[in-house]
Amino acid sequence: MPHFPETSIRTLVENLKKAHEIACHNTAVPEALQYYLQKAVDETRKLNFCSATPSINRTASSMDNHLTVPFSETETKINGEQLTCTREGQFHRMLVRMLGAKRVLAIGALKVPCLLAMAEVIPDDGSIIVYALQPYFGQSNQEAFDFSPHGNKIRTKTGPITDSLKELAAVGEDFDIIFIDADQKNPAESYRFVMENHLLRMDGLLCIENVLMKGWGYLENTADENVLDVKTLNQVINSDPHTEQVVLPVQGGLMLVRRSLMHIEQEDLPRGVMKDEVFEGHRGRRILDRLQLEGKVAYVTGGGQGIGRAFCHALGEAGAKVAVVDLVPAKAEAVACELSLKGIKSIAIAADITLPGDVQKMLDTILTKWGTVHIACNNAGINMNSPSEDTSLEEWDQTFNVNLRGLFLCCQAAGRIMLNQGYGKIINTASMASLIVPHPQKQLAYNASKAGVVKLTQTLGTEWIDRGVRVNCISPGIVDTPLIHSEELKPLVQRWLDDIPAGRLARVTDLQAAVIYLASEASDYMTGHNLVIEGGQSLW
């Protein structure tokens, strides 16, 4: 097959540098011209940084498609393919981010900048495995991997690809993204093996590179083996009823392939296989889709710190718009800013939930901004420790005002909106103290108020479920927050750890999945439930 070289700019860069050197040694050249030549030379150094990827920023591809050398300001190798690689690197990096991929398999040669770009966004416990028929990584490539802090996530193996794939299948490996280079011998065999042996995860993405072969794949009369192999691959994929695909005009053509159940009819299924809502998903939605909160509006009281802040981030990451409510305006604004930086629609609201007027203003603000509220996360609470015989009426009233009165006001006000629209999720934060008497701290008012939260939740849960509103609560154990590390509480920490089978305090992130479950349609049949998350402490 004829080779189509990429447009090179190396000659342009070298000529520009020579022109600059000549100008600097010629007193007849105007200073302004010398100045602009210098600026042009400076700009060429930035060309190697177009990927916005640190490890790629330190590497540059050579003309052989695969060689990568450490970047040096004194010796920069720049050409058209390098720029293409870094742009491709950005594309590969985005694919990994979009899918949240942890494990990637590349069958055939994948350019080093693309590998490094993906490695940077793959979690530390993730990996990229590259299988190629022949060695194509030289010493300089290994230097590039060693130079990158993420190069250790990349593993390569050469030899018969089918044998390598069989080894993966034998140990039950699977991947979030699999790349297959169509420009190799018999790529259709690799495709069939991947799909038949489930090397690609259920919701994984298969990326077939070079499927267009720069137009050669569409020639009617050709005897080129590579072109014929690509044609065969395209035919195999297009005739597969279990997948859907799209071709993107990236380099030699990139086909994205995913599994699909859309075209499978009941009569085409093996005997005994049922195409029902378990198979297809409730209302056609798979379980992870049912946990999504796109289009939903939520608020979180006490959202400016600790558990409430974690709830705000979790709800926003699941797709909801989030109103961050806190007694301290600066705290609410800081968390709303965090959400905004992540692309989450959010607003900050200052409110004292013990005041009916503040609660109504909070909801009016949300209604004015977003038109409704679907998820009410009533999390604000306080705890003041004192022996029961010394508990003042002021401490009792203050604890109940926030933990129970304020929570009731929020439930009632939000519940009226939800009952009117026929749908809503109310999630209250109770405590493990509603089940046991935590010790050795003395906290009569707190324990009693949180027990009240559970009973309030159970009562509302039964009253409102037949009108579309579910009310549940979460009871965390002792949560590791900055308050726990205060000098006053430090002596108690070891005592608490001795009482927890899990051997550690709860983290706020331990509670995030629970709030998403209770806020989503996946929990539509649950109401009045107290979801306990305490590492087993209440069992001892």
C-alpha positions in Angstrom: 0.0 0.0 0.0 1.4 3.4 -0.9 2.5 5.6 2.1 0.9 9.0 2.6 3.3 11.0 4.7 1.9 13.6 7.1 2.7 17.2 6.4 6.0 18.1 8.2 6.8 21.5 9.7 10.4 20.5 10.7 11.8 22.3 7.7 9.8 25.4 8.5 11.1 25.4 12.1 14.7 24.8 11.1 14.6 27.5 8.4 13.1 30.0 10.9 15.9 29.3 13.4 18.5 29.9 10.7 16.9 33.1 9.6 16.9 34.3 13.2 20.6 33.4 13.6 21.5 35.3 10.4 19.5 38.3 11.5 21.1 38.4 14.9 24.6 38.5 13.3 23.7 41.1 10.7 23.7 44.7 12.0 21.9 45.8 8.9 18.7 43.9 9.9 16.3 46.2 11.7 15.8 45.5 15.4 12.1 45.1 14.9 12.6 42.2 12.5 15.0 40.6 14.9 12.4 41.0 17.6 9.6 39.3 15.7 11.9 36.5 14.5 12.7 35.8 18.1 9.0 35.7 19.0 8.4 33.3 16.1 11.2 31.0 17.3 9.8 31.2 20.9 6.4 30.1 19.6 7.8 27.0 17.9 8.9 25.8 21.3 5.3 25.8 22.4 4.2 23.5 19.6 5.4 20.5 21.6 3.0 21.5 24.4 -0.2 21.4 22.4 -1.6 18.4 24.2 -2.0 20.1 27.6 -0.8 16.8 29.0 2.2 17.0 31.3 3.9 13.7 30.3 3.2 14.4 26.6 4.5 17.9 27.1 7.9 16.3 27.8 7.9 14.0 24.7 8.1 14.4 21.0 7.4 11.9 18.3 9.9 11.2 15.5 9.1 10.4 11.9 8.9 6.6 12.3 5.4 6.7 13.9 6.5 5.2 17.2 9.8 6.6 18.4 9.4 9.1 21.3 12.2 11.0 22.8 12.4 13.2 26.0 11.7 16.8 25.2 14.7 19.2 25.3 14.6 22.9 24.7 18.0 22.6 23.1 17.0 19.8 20.7 13.4 19.8 19.8 12.0 17.4 17.2 8.8 18.7 15.8 6.8 17.5 12.8 3.3 17.1 11.5 2.8 13.7 13.0 3.9 14.8 16.4 1.2 17.4 16.4 -1.3 14.9 15.2 -0.3 12.5 18.0 -0.7 15.1 20.7 -4.2 16.0 19.3 -5.0 12.3 19.2 -3.6 12.1 22.7 -6.2 14.6 23.9 -8.9 12.6 22.1 -7.8 9.4 23.8 -7.6 11.1 27.1 -11.1 12.4 26.8 -12.4 8.9 26.0 -10.9 7.6 29.2 -12.4 10.4 31.2 -15.9 10.1 29.7 -16.1 6.4 30.4 -14.3 6.5 33.7 -12.1 3.8 32.4 -9.7 1.9 34.6 -8.5 -0.8 32.3 -7.5 -0.3 28.6 -6.4 -2.9 26.1 -4.6 -2.0 22.8 -4.4 -4.7 20.1 -1.7 -3.5 17.7 0.5 -0.4 17.7 -0.9 2.6 19.5 1.2 5.8 19.5 3.1 6.5 22.6 1.7 10.0 23.2 -1.8 8.5 23.1 -0.8 5.9 25.6 0.7 8.4 28.0 -2.3 10.7 27.6 -4.6 7.9 28.7 -2.2 6.8 31.5 -2.4 10.2 33.1 -6.1 10.0 33.7 -6.4 6.3 34.5 -6.6 5.7 38.3 -3.5 4.5 40.1 -5.0 1.0 40.3 -5.7 1.0 36.6 -3.6 -0.2 33.7 -3.0 -0.1 29.9 -2.0 -3.4 28.2 -0.6 -3.2 24.7 -0.3 -6.3 22.5 1.6 -6.1 19.2 2.8 -8.8 16.8 6.3 -7.3 16.7 8.3 -5.1 19.0 7.8 -1.4 18.2 8.9 0.3 21.4 12.6 1.3 21.3 14.8 2.4 24.1 13.7 6.0 23.7 10.1 4.9 24.2 11.0 3.2 27.5 12.8 6.4 28.5 9.6 8.3 27.8 7.6 5.9 30.0 10.2 6.2 32.7 10.2 10.0 32.4 6.4 10.1 32.9 5.1 9.5 36.4 2.3 7.4 34.9 4.4 5.3 32.6 4.3 2.4 35.0 0.6 1.9 34.2 1.5 0.7 30.7 2.5 -2.9 30.0 3.5 -4.2 26.6 3.8 -7.7 25.2 4.8 -8.9 21.7 4.1 -12.1 19.9 1.1 -13.8 18.3 -1.9 -11.7 19.3 -4.4 -14.5 19.4 -2.3 -16.4 21.9 -2.1 -13.2 24.1 -5.8 -12.7 24.0 -6.4 -16.3 24.9 -4.3 -15.8 28.0 -6.5 -12.8 29.0 -9.7 -14.8 28.4 -8.4 -17.8 30.4 -8.1 -15.7 33.6 -11.4 -13.8 33.1 -9.9 -10.4 32.3 -12.1 -7.6 30.9 -11.6 -4.0 29.8 -13.4 -0.7 29.7 -11.9 0.4 26.4 -10.3 -1.8 23.8 -8.4 -0.5 20.8 -7.9 -2.6 17.7 -5.7 -1.4 14.9 -7.4 -2.4 11.6 -4.1 -2.0 9.7 -2.8 -5.4 10.7 -3.2 -9.0 9.6 -6.7 -10.4 10.1 -8.2 -7.7 12.5 -11.6 -9.4 12.2 -10.2 -12.3 14.1 -9.3 -10.0 17.0 -12.8 -8.4 16.9 -14.5 -11.8 17.0 -12.4 -13.1 19.9 -12.9 -9.9 21.9 -16.7 -10.0 21.6 -17.2 -13.7 21.9 -15.0 -14.0 25.0 -16.4 -10.9 26.7 -13.0 -9.2 27.0 -15.0 -5.9 26.5 -17.2 -5.1 29.5 -20.9 -4.8 29.1 -20.8 -1.0 28.8 -17.3 -0.9 27.4 -16.2 0.9 24.2 -14.4 -0.8 21.3 -12.3 1.6 19.2 -11.3 0.3 15.8 -8.5 2.5 14.3 -7.6 2.9 10.6 -11.0 1.6 9.4 -11.1 4.0 6.5 -7.4 3.5 5.4 -7.5 7.0 3.9 -10.1 5.9 1.4 -8.4 2.7 0.3 -11.0 0.6 2.1 -13.6 1.8 -0.5 -11.8 0.9 -3.6 -13.7 -1.6 -5.7 -10.8 -3.5 -7.2 -7.8 -4.0 -5.0 -5.6 -6.9 -4.2 -3.9 -5.4 -1.2 -4.2 -7.8 1.7 -4.4 -5.0 4.3 -7.3 -3.3 2.5 -9.1 -6.6 2.0 -8.6 -7.4 5.8 -10.1 -4.0 6.7 -13.1 -4.6 4.3 -13.7 -8.0 6.0 -13.5 -6.4 9.4 -16.1 -3.7 8.4 -18.4 -6.4 7.1 -18.2 -8.5 10.2 -18.9 -5.5 12.5 -21.8 -4.1 10.3 -23.4 -7.6 10.2 -23.2 -8.0 14.0 -26.8 -7.5 15.4 -25.5 -7.2 18.9 -23.6 -3.9 18.4 -24.1 -0.4 17.2 -21.3 1.7 15.7 -20.3 5.1 14.3 -17.2 6.1 12.3 -15.3 9.3 13.1 -13.0 11.0 10.7 -10.0 10.8 13.0 -6.7 10.0 11.3 -7.3 6.8 9.3 -10.9 6.6 10.6 -12.0 5.6 14.0 -15.0 3.3 14.5 -16.6 3.3 17.9 -18.5 0.1 18.8 -20.8 -0.7 21.7 -23.1 -3.5 22.6 -26.8 -3.0 21.9 -29.9 -4.9 22.7 -32.1 -2.8 20.5 -32.1 -5.1 17.5 -32.5 -8.4 19.3 -35.9 -10.0 18.8 -37.4 -12.6 21.2 -37.5 -15.2 18.4 -33.7 -14.7 17.8 -32.8 -15.5 21.4 -31.8 -19.0 22.6 -34.5 -21.2 24.1 -35.2 -20.3 27.7 -33.9 -16.7 27.4 -36.5 -14.1 28.2 -36.4 -10.6 26.9 -38.2 -8.9 29.8 -37.5 -5.9 32.0 -34.9 -7.8 34.0 -33.1 -8.5 30.7 -33.6 -5.0 29.1 -33.9 -3.0 32.3 -36.8 -1.4 34.1 -38.5 0.9 31.5 -35.5 0.1 29.3 -33.0 1.6 31.8 -30.1 -0.4 33.2 -29.5 -0.2 36.9 -26.7 2.4 36.7 -28.9 4.5 34.5 -31.6 4.3 37.1 -29.2 5.8 39.7 -28.7 8.9 37.5 -30.3 12.2 38.7 -30.3 14.2 35.4 -33.0 16.8 35.4 -33.5 16.6 39.2 -33.3 19.5 41.6 -32.0 18.9 45.1 -31.1 20.9 48.2 -28.9 19.9 51.1 -29.1 21.7 54.5 -25.9 21.8 56.4 -24.3 21.6 53.0 -21.3 23.9 53.8 -19.2 21.2 55.5 -18.7 17.6 56.5 -21.4 15.1 55.5 -23.6 17.8 53.9 -20.7 18.9 51.6 -20.1 15.3 50.6 -23.9 14.9 49.8 -23.8 18.1 47.6 -20.9 16.7 45.5 -22.5 13.3 45.2 -25.9 14.6 44.1 -24.3 17.0 41.7 -22.0 14.3 40.2 -25.1 12.1 39.6 -26.6 14.9 37.5 -28.7 16.9 39.9 -28.8 20.7 40.3 -27.9 21.4 43.9 -28.8 24.2 46.3 -26.2 24.3 49.1 -27.9 25.5 52.2 -26.0 26.5 55.3 -26.4 28.8 58.3 -23.0 30.4 57.4 -23.2 32.1 54.0 -19.5 31.8 53.3 -19.5 28.0 53.8 -22.5 27.6 51.4 -20.8 29.8 48.8 -17.5 27.9 49.0 -19.2 24.5 48.3 -21.4 26.0 45.6 -18.1 27.3 44.0 -16.6 23.8 44.2 -19.6 22.4 42.4 -19.5 25.1 39.8 -15.9 24.3 39.0 -16.9 20.7 38.3 -19.6 21.9 35.9 -22.5 21.3 38.3 -25.3 23.8 38.4 -25.5 25.1 42.0 -26.6 28.0 44.2 -25.7 29.0 47.7 -28.5 29.8 50.2 -28.1 31.1 53.7 -30.9 29.9 56.0 -31.6 29.1 59.7 -33.8 26.0 59.4 -35.3 26.5 62.9 -37.1 29.6 61.5 -40.2 28.9 59.3 -39.6 32.1 57.4 -36.1 31.1 56.4 -37.2 27.6 55.3 -39.9 29.1 53.1 -37.4 31.6 51.6 -35.0 28.8 50.9 -37.6 26.9 48.9 -38.9 30.0 47.2 -35.3 30.7 46.1 -35.0 27.2 44.6 -38.4 27.4 42.9 -37.6 30.8 41.4 -34.3 29.5 40.1 -35.2 26.0 38.9 -39.0 25.7 39.1 -39.3 22.8 41.6 -37.5 20.5 44.0 -37.3 16.8 43.7 -34.8 15.8 46.4 -34.8 17.3 49.9 -31.7 16.3 51.9 -32.3 17.4 55.4 -28.9 17.0 57.0 -28.3 20.0 59.3 -27.7 19.1 62.9 -25.8 19.9 66.1 -24.5 17.9 69.1 -23.6 19.3 72.5 -22.2 16.7 75.0 -23.1 16.9 78.6 -24.0 14.4 81.4 -27.8 13.9 81.6 -28.0 15.4 85.1 -26.2 18.5 83.9 -28.1 18.9 80.6 -29.7 22.4 80.6 -33.1 23.2 79.2 -31.3 25.6 76.8 -29.1 22.8 75.5 -32.1 20.5 75.1 -34.1 23.1 73.3 -31.3 24.2 71.0 -30.5 20.6 70.0 -34.2 19.7 69.3 -34.8 23.0 67.5 -32.1 22.2 64.9 -32.2 18.4 64.8 -35.9 17.8 65.0 -37.9 21.0 64.7 -35.9 22.3 61.8 -35.9 19.0 60.1 -39.7 18.8 60.5 -40.1 22.3 59.0 -38.0 21.3 56.0 -39.9 18.0 55.5 -43.3 19.7 55.7 -42.4 22.6 53.4 -40.7 20.5 50.8 -43.3 17.7 51.2 -46.1 20.1 50.2 -44.3 20.9 46.9 -43.6 17.2 46.2 -47.1 16.1 47.1 -48.5 18.7 44.7 -46.3 17.4 41.8 -46.8 13.7 42.7 -43.1 12.9 43.1 -40.3 13.5 45.6 -37.5 12.0 47.6 -36.9 13.2 51.2 -33.6 12.0 52.9 -33.1 12.9 56.5 -29.8 12.5 58.4 -30.4 10.6 61.6 -27.6 8.8 63.5 -26.4 5.5 64.8 -27.4 7.1 68.2 -31.0 6.4 67.2 -30.3 2.7 67.7 -27.7 2.5 70.5 -26.3 4.7 73.2 -22.9 5.7 72.0 -20.3 5.9 74.7 -18.3 7.0 76.5 -19.6 10.5 75.5 -22.7 11.8 77.2 -25.3 13.2 74.7 -28.8 12.7 76.0 -30.4 15.5 73.9 -28.6 14.4 70.7 -29.6 10.7 71.1 -33.2 11.5 71.8 -33.5 14.0 68.9 -32.0 11.6 66.4 -34.4 8.8 67.6 -37.1 11.4 66.9 -35.8 11.9 63.3 -36.2 8.1 62.7 -39.8 8.0 63.9 -40.7 11.2 62.0 -39.2 9.6 58.9 -41.1 6.4 59.4 -44.4 8.3 59.9 -44.0 10.5 56.9 -42.8 7.6 54.8 -46.0 5.7 55.4 -48.3 8.7 55.0 -46.9 10.0 51.7 -45.7 7.0 49.6 -49.1 6.4 48.0 -48.9 10.1 46.8 -45.5 9.7 45.2 -43.2 10.9 48.0 -40.7 8.6 49.6 -39.1 9.5 53.0 -36.1 7.7 54.3 -33.1 8.5 56.5 -29.5 7.6 56.8 -27.9 6.8 60.2 -24.1 7.3 60.0 -21.7 6.1 62.6 -19.0 8.3 64.0 -17.6 10.2 61.0 -14.0 11.4 60.6 -14.4 15.1 60.4 -12.0 18.0 61.5 -14.1 18.2 64.7 -13.1 14.6 65.7 -9.4 15.7 65.7 -10.0 18.5 68.3 -8.1 18.3 71.5 -11.3 17.7 73.4 -12.3 14.6 71.5 -8.9 13.0 70.8 -8.9 10.9 74.0 -12.2 9.3 72.8 -11.1 8.3 69.3 -9.3 5.1 70.4 -12.2 4.0 72.6 -14.6 4.5 69.6 -12.2 2.5 67.3 -12.3 -0.4 69.8 -16.1 -0.5 69.4 -16.2 -0.6 65.6 -15.8 -4.0 63.9 -14.6 -2.1 60.7 -11.6 -0.8 62.7 -11.9 2.8 61.5 -14.2 5.8 61.6 -16.6 6.5 58.8 -15.5 8.8 56.0 -18.0 11.2 54.4 -17.4 9.4 51.1 -18.7 6.2 52.7 -22.1 7.8 52.8 -22.3 9.3 49.3 -23.6 6.2 47.5 -26.4 5.8 50.0 -27.8 9.3 49.4 -27.7 8.7 45.6 -29.6 5.4 46.0 -32.3 7.0 48.2 -32.5 10.1 45.8 -32.9 8.0 42.7 -35.7 6.0 41.1 -33.8 2.8 42.0 -35.2 3.2 45.6 -38.8 3.9 44.6 -40.2 1.0 46.6 -38.4 2.0 49.8 -39.9 4.3 52.3 -39.7 4.9 56.1 -36.3 3.1 56.1 -33.4 3.9 58.4 -30.2 3.0 56.4 -27.5 2.4 58.9 -23.9 2.9 57.8 -21.6 2.5 60.9 -19.0 -0.2 60.2 -20.9 -2.6 62.4 -20.7 -0.6 65.6 -24.4 -1.0 66.5 -24.0 -4.8 66.3 -21.7 -5.0 69.3 
